[in-house]
Every structure is written in structure tokens, then in C-alpha cells.
């Protein structure tokens, strides 16, 4: 079954590449970047499949058991724009054109110095022959890295000035996962790419891990009154668990009102929150947002460009 899915995906990716991306690359004078264009085709295809899952599965769940009525449609439309930019590969194309060459040069130089890639799944004999087991190993490793990146976004004032945009959505839905400042995404994705290169995950496997993670995050952000039970909550992150992370004054604060921190930083697995004592399993559904947004009326912007501009101003201490 897994082989059939992989073969079908590869066939469709090849067709899209030859039909759309390859002619466009030559027309733009980017014939030397065909490998990146082929990768971009994979991201585009994955994004289309993800959006289909959002519309067909997660959307009906939101309408079935919403936490709250949706009243701010304009804010949701902005989140949809963020989702299209990220899931259809536009942001990753920009990474391929602007940042990927720098990483290629860096890791090419490191290999010339004799520093080879460290493949984690190769530590267990025979694991590389079992795609599902290898996938699970890398998934856990990336989730551990994501937990600490997320902690950093809430720990350092300069990083929080960017990441706070993600928390400023007062009406969380399945579209809210990608509501991020582009510079925040650039920093986070660059760190993930470095880890991927260092631990030797295959490109196709990396795409699958990212796609699987993003779909789970879309469910977590959904306007959905759902938890996974006492045991399930400790195995996989639910919409209830993650909504607590977005709760006003809980998800982004520690002991004091002005102290950065928070609860429930896990991306897929609550294990790291349990291990490092940042988990909150209380069964309640709190209003979402940032305290200064609610109590002081701080402006986080209404549209895409306003949000991006205000994020830069916050980073420079001017907003």
C-alpha cells in the first residue's frame, strides 16, 4: 500500500513538473534550478492534497462541534491567504530561490571538509528497510526539535515580537496554523532544514514528515470542541491541548504577567511538555489571543501586509 501511494505520488509529481514547472523554469531563465523546481512540484502537490483534507474532513468537524461561533470572517480570510501561500509552495519557492543555495554551499563545503551526514535510522540495523519505522523515528526527532524551537519563540523577546502574530488570532480555525510572520517562518524553517541535512533524512521522507505535521497542526488549531480522553491526550496533541497554548495569559506567560513563557509547546507529541513540565491537561476551552491585545488594545494588524509590517515594527521596538 505504501509503495503504491509513493509510486502514484511520484507519477503525478513528474507529470506536474514536466507540464507546468519545467517550462516555467526555462521561461524565467532558471534552467539551472530544475532540481529545486522538481522539489517545488512535490510541495505544490502535497499542498493541494492538504487543502482537500481541510475542506473535506476538518471543515465539517468544525461545523459539527465548534468551540465558539465565528464572527470575524475577515480575520479568517486573512488566515486562508496565509495557508495558500504556505501550503501551495509559494513560501518554499522563495526559500529555494533565496536561501537554499546558501545552505547547499554550506553543506557542500562541510562535505569537502570530511563532515558526512549522520543518519539516525542507520543506528538500528534493518530499520532503513522499513519505511514506516524510519518515518516514525525521524518524526519523533523533528518533533523534539520543534518543541525547543517553539520554546525559543516564547522565551526571547525579539522572537516573541514576531511569533506573537500567530497568537493574535481571536477566532482560531483550521486555517490559523500558518498565520505567522514570514521572518519567523524563515528562521524556524532554516533551523529545520539544517537539522534535516545533519541527520540525513531523505528529501521525499522530509516532505512527508512536514505534510503530516502540518495536517495535524491544522486539526489542532481548528475551532473544534474535541479532546482525546485521559490517555489519548498524553499520546497525541488534541485541539483542546493546543487551544490552551493560545489561551490569553496562559499560553504565552509564565509566573508573572510580563514574563514570557507559557504552556503546551508540543507540536505533535505532548511527551516533551510532560517531560519538561510545561503540560496543562485541564479540560477547558479558553478565549484566545494576546493579553496586551485584549487589555491594552495593541494593534496586530487586520490584513496580511499590515500584520507583516507591524511585526517588523515590534521587532525594532516601534510598535
N, C-alpha and C positions, 0 to 999 in steps of 0.2 A: 504493500500500500504506500509506504513512504517513498519507495523507488518510483512508483507510478506518479505520485504527486510531484516529485522532484523533476522527473522527465517531462511532465506536462508543463510545469512552470518554465523549464529551460526552453522548451519549444516555443511557447508563447513569447518569452523574452527575446529569443532570437528573431522571431517574426517582427515584433515591435521595433527592435533595433534596426533591422535591415530596411523596414518600411518607413520609419519616422526619424529615429535618432541619427543614424549614419548619414543619410542625405543632408540633414540639418547641420551636422558637424562639418561636413565638407563645404556646405554653403557658407558657413561662418568662418572658414579658414582654420578649423580646429581638427584637421585630419590627423594630427599627431596625438590627439587625445581620445582616440577611438576606444581604448580600454576603459577610460573613465566614462565615456558615453554609454558603453555597454552596461557598466555598473549602474549608471543613472536610469537605464531602462528597467533594471531589476527593481530599483526603488519605486519607480513610477507604477509598475505592475503591482507591487506589494501595497502601495498606497490606494490604488483603485479597489483592491480586494478588502482592505481595511475599512474604507468608507462604505463599501457594500455591507459589511458586517455591522457597522454602526447603524445604518439605516434599517436593515432587516431584523436585527436581533436586539441591540441595546436600546434603540429608539422606542420600540414597543414596550420594553421593560420600564422605561422612564414614565411612559403614559399609564402603565399599569399601577405602579406604586410610587408616585412622586413624593419626595420629602416636602416640597413646597410648590405652590403654583408659580409658573413662570410669568413675570410681569414686565421684565426689561428685555424685550425682544431685540432691541438694538445692540445690547451688550452680547447677546447670543450670536447675532450675525457677525460681530467682530471676531468672536471665538471661532466661528466657522471659517472665516478668512484665514486665521492662523492655522487651522487644521489643514486647509487646502494647500497652503504654502509649504507646510512641513510634510504632509503625507504624500503629496503628489511629486515630491522630489525637488521643488524649486530651491529650497534652502540647501539641500545637499548638492545640487548642481553648482551653487555658488561656492560651497566648500571645495568641490572638486576643482573648480577653476582657480580659486584664490588661495586655498590653504593646503590642499592635498599635495601639490608639487613641493611645498616646503617639507612636509613630512616624508615624501618619497626621497628627497635629497638627504634628509637627516638619517633615515634608516638605511639608505644605500651607503652612506658614509660609515655608519656603525658596522654594517656587514663587512665593509672593506677593512675595518679595524679588527675583524675576527670575532665580533659580538654577534652570535647567531640567535635566532628566535627560540624562546623557551616554550615548548608545547606541553601544557599541563596534562592533557588527556593521555599523552605518551608515558606518563609516570606509571599508569596501570596497564600491564601487558594485555593486549587484545581489545582494549576499550575503543581504539580508533576503528575497529571493525564493526562496532555497534553505534550507529549514528545517533540513536535516541539517548544512549548513555552519555556519549560525548557531548551532545547538545545540553543535557541536564547539568553536566559538570561546568561547562562554560557559562550556562545561565546563572548558576549559583555564584560563580566568581564575579561576573559582571554585576550581579545584584549587590554583592558585598561592596564593590567599588562605588556603585550608585548610592548606596546608603551613606558613605562617607562624603561623597560629593554633595549630597543633599544636606548633610550636617554642616558642611562648609558654607553652603548658600545661606544658612540660617545663623552662622556663627560670626562671620566677618561683615562689618558694617558696609564696606564697599560692595560686597557681593549681594548682600540683602537689598541694597538700593536698587539693584536690577531684578532680583528674584521676587521682590515684593509685588511686582506687577502680576505675577502668577496668582498671588493670594488676594488680589484686589477684586476678583470676581465675586459679586454678592449673590449671583444666581448660577451656581455650578451646574453644569450639564456634561454630557458625554463629549462635548466639543471643547471643554475647558482645559484639557491636558496640555495643548500646545500654546496656550496663552502665556507666552514668555517673551522677555526682551531678547532680541536677536543676538546681542552681545553675550548675554547669559547662556544662550544655546550654543554659541560659538565656543565659549570656554568649556562648557560641560562636554560637548561632542568632541572637542580636541583631546580632552583627557581620556575619554572612552576610546578614541582611535589609537592613542598612544598605548593604552593597556592592550587593545586588540592586537597591535603589532608585536608587543612584547611577549604575549602568551601564545601567539601563533594560531589564533582562530582563523579558519578558512573563510574567504570572502562570502561564499554562499551561506555558510553557517552563521556568520555575523549578521547578515541581512535577516535571516530567520529569527535570530535572537532579538534583534531590535524590533521587528514586526510583532512578535509575540508579546514583548514587553509593552509596546505602545497600545496594543489592543486591551491588555489587562489594565493599563493606566486609564484608558478611555472609560472602561467599566467603573473603575474606582471613582472617577470624577462625576459619574452620572448622577442626575437628580433622581436617586433611587433609594427607597427605604428598604435596605437589604443588608443583612449580616449573615455570616456563615455558621453560626452556632458556636458554642463554647470551645469545641475542639477545632472546627474549621477556621475560626478566627486566628488561631495560632499556627495554621498551616499556610494560609494564603491571605493576602490583604483584600479586604472587602470594601465596598463603598462606605459602610459605616466607619470602619477603621480610618480610612483616608479622609473622610469628611471631618473627623476630629482634628486632623492635621491642619485643616483650613479654618477651623473654628476661631472666631475672634478672641484674641487674648490667650488662646490655649496653644494653637499650632505654631505660633512664632514667638512665644515669650517663655522665659524660664521663671525664676523665683520672683523677680521684680518686673513691674510693668514696662520698664525701659531696658530690660536685659534680653538680648537676643537669645534664642534657643528654640524650645518647642517640644512637641511630642510626635510620635508616629512618622518617622522619617523614611521608613522602608518603602521600596518601590514595588517589589513583588512579594517578598517574604517578610513576615513580621519577626522572624528569628533574630535579626540584628537588633531590633528595638527591644526585644526581650532580653537579649544577651547584654546590651549596654544600658538597660534600664531607662529607655525612652518610650516604652509602650504604654498606651492608655486604652484599655479594653472596655471602658464604661459604655454601656448600651444607651446612647442618646444621640440625637441629631441636632447639632447646634447651628446657629446662623453663621455664615462665612464672610470673610473679609479681613481687613487690617484695622487694628484699633484706631490709629490716627486718622484713617479714612472715615471711620464711623463717628468718633468722638470729636475730632477737630476739623473734619471736612477737607482733609488733604486730598488734592486732586491727583488721580492716577490716569486720567485721560479717558475719553469716550471712544475714539476711533483708533485704528491701527497706528497711524503716524503720530497722533497726539501721545499715545502711550509710549511709543519708542522715544520720542523727543523728551518727554518728562522723565523717563528712565535715565537718560544721559544726564539730564539736569540734576537728578537726585544723586547720581554717581559723583558729580562735581560739587555737590553741596549747595545747589542753587534752586532747589525745589522742595 
